[in-house]
Amino acid sequence: MTHSELAPQDVLVALADPIRREVLAILAREGGATPTSLAAGLPVTRQAVAKHLAVLDRAGLVRAHRAGREVRYEADLQPLKRTTRWMDALAAQWETRLNAIKDLAERAAGP
């Protein structure tokens, strides 16, 4: 499955964990980092960071680049932007439905 085929739930599941959100924020802010450098600033081990990065990678939110013996990760926010657009569309649908229910209730209540 390509990153453009990922469903919004893949991104939402990946972002459900606060450590993964922090990892993504660091990568977005700093432009990239290794699992070792990420672990230095987080309350988890390097191995735990690697597992979190794997989840973020499956959701398409990070890209890995090998540089010699090191693997650097960079944030890819396109899946997050697609998920945001999906959530905005869903919210608009619900807003339309709720307004229709409100109008019906007001008409049923009468003057």
Buried (B, 14 or more C-beta within 10 A) or exposed (E): EEBEEBBBEBBBBBBEEEBBBBBBEBBBEEEBBBBEBBBEEBEBEBEBBBBBBEBBBBBBBBBEEEEEEEBBBBBBBEBBEBBEEBEEEEEEEEEEEEEEEEEEEEEEEEE
